[in-house]
């Protein structure tokens, strides 16, 4: 059955035949925006941290190195699930140096929504959420260089349309959904 068919329980909204890739540095507002887009576009959301937290429920995460390995495994799982579910929203802090080829390998149209947020804004949000997330993230042990770098502070930009959103301001989700449908 085709993706988005009755079997999957999702209908394909007009203008959405592939993936909406929500990108940006950690704590730039990706998860919040992706959930709002899920509701507005009526698409399934596949989020890296949702997968990571499920894995951390059963796997030992004794240190930051283990957390990073589980994060990498979570991205592998995200790609595997995405190959089975299309269209969908994919959310992660995508690393530009290798995410571009992996996303292109999904062989479907992509519209990237990049969450633009200042370095100070990212750091402030990250520190504020550090105490409320699962311990296996080791948020308090990560420094700003890991959060804000060339890998995540710019769109992946793999030749597909990129819509930049300033997440330090209120985002008009309905208008953004219209822009995604038009770009896709």
RATALIN-V337148 format. One record per residue. RES is the residue in one small letter. NEAR is the number of other ideal C-beta (glycine too) atoms within 12 Angstrom. Layout:
# RATALIN-V337148
RES & NEAR
RES & NEAR
This chain:
# RATALIN-V337148
x & 12
x & 14
x & 28
x & 27
x & 14
x & 11
x & 12
x & 20
x & 14
x & 24
x & 18
x & 27
x & 26
x & 16
x & 22
x & 35
x & 24
x & 33
x & 48
x & 49
x & 52
x & 49
x & 47
x & 43
x & 38
x & 41
x & 38
x & 43
x & 36
x & 40
x & 32
x & 27
x & 40
x & 41
x & 24
x & 31
x & 44
x & 30
x & 18
x & 27
x & 37
x & 25
x & 41
x & 34
x & 36
x & 35
x & 32
x & 38
x & 35
x & 27
x & 29
x & 35
x & 24
x & 20
x & 28
x & 26
x & 15
x & 11
x & 20
x & 14
x & 26
x & 14
x & 15
x & 20
x & 14
x & 22
x & 31
x & 21
x & 22
x & 32
x & 33
x & 24
x & 22
x & 32
x & 31
x & 21
x & 26
x & 39
x & 31
x & 18
x & 27
x & 36
x & 21
x & 18
x & 30
x & 31
x & 39
x & 40
x & 46
x & 45
x & 42
x & 44
x & 44
x & 40
x & 27
x & 28
x & 15
x & 19
x & 31
x & 25
x & 17
x & 28
x & 36
x & 22
x & 17
x & 30
x & 17
x & 26
x & 27
x & 40
x & 42
x & 41
x & 43
x & 36
x & 43
x & 29
x & 34
x & 22
x & 22
x & 17
x & 27
x & 33
x & 25
x & 19
x & 31
x & 32
x & 21
x & 15
x & 24
x & 21
x & 12
x & 14
x & 24
x & 22
x & 21
x & 29
x & 34
x & 25
x & 27
x & 17
x & 19
x & 27
x & 16
x & 22
x & 16
x & 26
x & 31
x & 28
x & 20
x & 13
x & 24
x & 33
x & 30
x & 26
x & 33
x & 36
x & 22
x & 27
x & 15
x & 27
x & 26
x & 29
x & 34
x & 24
x & 35
x & 21
x & 31
x & 20
x & 14
x & 14
x & 30
x & 17
x & 25
x & 15
x & 17
x & 31
x & 32
x & 21
x & 27
x & 42
x & 28
x & 15
x & 23
x & 31
